[in-house]
Amino acid sequence: MIDKSKPITSNYLLTRCFNQVPLIPKPALTPTSELDNDMSLEIQLREDDDVLFFWKENTELFPMLSSMVRDFFAIPTSNTTVERLFSSSKKHCYRSTN
């Protein structure tokens, strides 16, 4: 809240803006330390557990690993889409040359 009883001078304004209590910085995580922390967890997922939900819940603890997991699970499990695209491009190229 702003104390309206005090006049706002430039020094007072700067004090209000910049003399904030500093936040405690989080320790910098390295990929190695993050992996070590993950491997030291005593959690074992079962076959019917939702892996993506686990990583979403633990994003703050493991930001790099959770990002890698999301990228990994974004890869389609089958290559039929790629094969269809390849076939359609072959047909398109064939029609263009004729």
Backbone bond lengths (Angstrom), bond angles and torsions (degrees), N, CA, C in turn:
res aa  C-N    CA-C-N  psi(-1)  N-CA   C-N-CA  omega(-1)  CA-C   N-CA-C  phi
1 M - - - 1.441 - - 1.520 109.42 -
2 I 1.290 115.39 150.99 1.455 121.73 -179.91 1.517 108.63 -94.94
3 D 1.328 114.88 130.14 1.457 120.37 177.02 1.520 107.82 -83.01
4 K 1.324 117.15 106.88 1.460 121.04 -176.13 1.518 112.76 -80.40
5 S 1.327 117.46 -9.16 1.457 119.46 179.94 1.528 111.54 -75.73
6 K 1.333 117.34 -23.42 1.459 121.10 179.18 1.529 108.85 -92.46
7 P 1.324 115.88 138.31 1.464 117.42 175.92 1.520 110.42 -70.15
8 I 1.311 115.71 143.51 1.455 119.84 179.72 1.517 108.29 -87.42
9 T 1.298 114.47 102.01 1.456 120.01 173.77 1.511 107.51 -98.03
10 S 1.299 116.14 166.68 1.456 118.24 -177.60 1.530 111.12 -63.04
11 N 1.342 117.34 -37.73 1.466 119.38 179.13 1.520 110.93 -65.87
12 Y 1.335 115.94 -41.76 1.455 120.15 -179.54 1.529 110.35 -65.38
13 L 1.312 116.36 -39.37 1.457 120.88 178.66 1.521 110.98 -63.84
14 L 1.313 116.95 -44.02 1.462 120.38 177.99 1.523 111.35 -64.22
15 T 1.319 116.13 -38.53 1.461 119.81 178.31 1.519 110.63 -62.66
16 R 1.337 115.55 -43.65 1.462 118.79 179.33 1.522 111.94 -63.37
17 C 1.325 116.72 -35.15 1.461 120.10 -176.35 1.521 113.06 -80.72
18 F 1.319 116.70 -39.98 1.457 118.80 -168.39 1.521 115.53 -110.93
19 N 1.292 119.55 -12.92 1.459 120.73 179.34 1.522 110.39 -95.69
20 Q 1.284 115.46 54.55 1.456 122.14 177.55 1.526 108.83 -85.92
21 V 1.289 115.72 155.13 1.453 120.00 174.76 1.519 107.71 -68.96
22 P 1.331 117.30 124.41 1.469 118.18 -177.73 1.527 111.30 -67.18
23 L 1.296 114.70 142.22 1.459 120.52 176.46 1.520 109.28 -75.29
24 I 1.308 115.48 148.26 1.459 119.70 177.42 1.522 107.34 -76.21
25 P 1.339 116.85 118.95 1.468 118.05 -177.72 1.524 110.99 -70.78
26 K 1.311 114.56 145.09 1.459 120.01 175.30 1.519 108.31 -77.79
27 P 1.312 117.51 146.12 1.463 118.04 177.51 1.529 110.30 -64.64
28 A 1.301 114.87 140.58 1.467 119.83 -178.62 1.525 109.20 -69.32
29 L 1.317 115.54 129.58 1.459 120.59 178.45 1.518 109.20 -93.03
30 T 1.283 114.99 137.35 1.453 120.44 171.83 1.516 106.81 -106.35
31 P 1.312 118.04 158.96 1.470 118.57 178.52 1.530 112.28 -56.10
32 T 1.323 116.63 -36.85 1.469 119.83 -178.98 1.518 111.08 -67.95
33 S 1.340 116.97 -44.97 1.465 118.99 -179.17 1.528 111.05 -67.78
34 E 1.324 116.60 -35.29 1.453 119.63 178.18 1.525 111.05 -65.71
35 L 1.310 116.49 -41.89 1.461 120.50 177.93 1.531 110.62 -66.50
36 D 1.323 117.35 -40.47 1.466 120.49 176.75 1.526 111.25 -61.25
37 N 1.333 116.37 -42.04 1.469 120.08 178.17 1.524 111.02 -63.62
38 D 1.320 116.92 -40.22 1.459 120.51 179.20 1.526 110.95 -65.97
39 M 1.306 116.20 -42.64 1.465 119.69 -178.19 1.529 111.88 -69.46
40 S 1.324 117.49 -23.13 1.465 120.10 -179.71 1.531 112.91 -84.51
41 L 1.330 117.11 -6.71 1.463 119.84 177.24 1.520 110.43 -65.70
42 E 1.307 115.25 145.89 1.463 120.57 179.19 1.533 111.37 -95.85
43 I 1.319 117.15 18.22 1.468 121.68 -177.46 1.518 109.36 -92.71
44 Q 1.315 115.28 131.76 1.454 120.71 173.86 1.529 107.60 -122.62
45 L 1.310 115.25 125.55 1.455 119.56 178.76 1.520 109.85 -83.98
46 R 1.333 114.69 141.78 1.461 119.78 175.82 1.515 108.98 -88.09
47 E 1.300 115.17 172.45 1.456 120.73 -177.32 1.528 112.85 -63.28
48 D 1.323 117.25 -32.60 1.461 120.20 -177.42 1.531 112.87 -93.42
49 D 1.339 118.73 4.33 1.464 121.62 177.03 1.523 110.81 -75.25
50 D 1.310 115.56 151.25 1.464 121.57 178.94 1.527 108.89 -87.61
51 V 1.306 116.41 107.23 1.470 122.21 -175.91 1.523 110.28 -65.92
52 L 1.317 117.06 -42.82 1.465 119.79 -179.48 1.525 111.96 -64.46
53 F 1.307 116.81 -35.78 1.461 120.22 176.91 1.523 110.43 -65.47
54 F 1.319 117.96 -40.76 1.469 121.64 177.59 1.526 110.35 -58.00
55 W 1.334 116.41 -46.62 1.464 119.38 -177.86 1.513 111.71 -71.31
56 K 1.321 117.96 -30.90 1.464 120.56 176.28 1.525 109.92 -66.72
57 E 1.326 116.78 -41.01 1.456 121.22 179.15 1.534 111.94 -67.81
58 N 1.312 117.90 -27.27 1.462 121.81 -175.99 1.528 113.16 -109.21
59 T 1.323 116.61 23.62 1.461 120.52 -178.86 1.529 112.03 -61.78
60 E 1.326 117.54 -37.88 1.466 119.70 -179.43 1.515 111.56 -68.41
61 L 1.319 117.35 -35.14 1.466 120.15 179.09 1.521 112.04 -74.09
62 F 1.324 115.96 -37.09 1.460 121.13 -174.79 1.526 110.36 -131.68
63 P 1.330 118.91 72.02 1.470 119.33 -175.64 1.526 113.76 -65.51
64 M 1.325 117.73 -40.07 1.471 119.64 -178.13 1.520 111.53 -72.83
65 L 1.316 116.49 -44.44 1.469 119.96 -179.80 1.524 111.58 -65.15
66 S 1.330 117.36 -40.69 1.464 118.80 -179.63 1.529 111.01 -66.33
67 S 1.320 116.83 -34.39 1.461 119.69 175.78 1.528 110.61 -65.80
68 M 1.315 116.98 -41.36 1.463 120.83 178.28 1.521 111.25 -64.23
69 V 1.325 116.72 -39.88 1.466 120.90 179.72 1.529 110.43 -64.43
70 R 1.346 116.76 -42.46 1.471 119.26 178.09 1.520 110.71 -62.31
71 D 1.336 117.10 -40.41 1.468 120.09 177.67 1.521 110.89 -64.95
72 F 1.316 116.85 -42.00 1.459 121.71 -178.33 1.528 111.08 -64.83
73 F 1.328 117.10 -43.79 1.460 120.10 -178.68 1.520 112.65 -76.60
74 A 1.327 118.09 -9.36 1.465 120.59 176.52 1.525 111.25 -79.28
75 I 1.319 117.69 -14.43 1.460 121.84 179.53 1.531 108.43 -73.63
76 P 1.317 118.54 127.16 1.468 119.72 179.82 1.535 111.24 -62.31
77 T 1.309 115.61 146.01 1.457 119.67 -178.22 1.520 113.10 -78.67
78 S 1.306 117.61 -15.83 1.461 119.53 176.93 1.516 108.90 -125.83
79 N 1.297 115.68 161.31 1.455 119.67 -178.44 1.530 112.26 -105.71
80 T 1.320 117.65 19.72 1.462 119.77 -178.16 1.524 111.64 -65.79
81 T 1.321 117.03 -34.61 1.462 119.67 178.58 1.523 110.57 -62.51
82 V 1.318 115.55 -44.23 1.458 119.97 179.54 1.527 110.18 -64.28
83 E 1.318 116.24 -41.72 1.472 119.44 179.58 1.527 111.13 -63.49
84 R 1.329 117.26 -40.12 1.471 120.15 177.87 1.517 111.00 -64.06
85 L 1.326 116.26 -43.08 1.465 119.47 178.37 1.519 110.95 -62.56
86 F 1.316 116.46 -42.24 1.452 120.39 179.14 1.528 110.42 -62.66
87 S 1.321 117.15 -44.52 1.466 120.57 179.35 1.522 111.32 -63.38
88 S 1.318 116.78 -42.75 1.468 118.83 -179.43 1.523 111.03 -68.10
89 S 1.315 117.87 -34.11 1.470 119.06 178.36 1.528 110.32 -70.57
90 K 1.332 116.78 -33.85 1.463 120.16 177.12 1.525 109.73 -64.30
91 K 1.335 116.50 -42.96 1.459 120.21 178.39 1.517 110.63 -64.83
92 H 1.312 116.65 -39.22 1.464 121.04 -179.76 1.534 110.55 -65.76
93 C 1.315 116.44 -43.15 1.469 120.47 179.36 1.527 110.30 -65.79
94 Y 1.333 117.68 -38.06 1.460 121.64 -179.13 1.526 109.58 -65.11
95 R 1.337 117.14 -42.65 1.457 121.44 -179.54 1.533 110.52 -66.65
96 S 1.322 117.17 -34.22 1.460 120.44 -177.40 1.501 112.02 -69.40
97 T 1.320 117.29 -32.77 1.464 120.49 -177.64 1.516 111.89 -80.31
98 N 1.303 119.19 -22.30 1.462 122.22 -178.71 1.480 112.84 -88.55
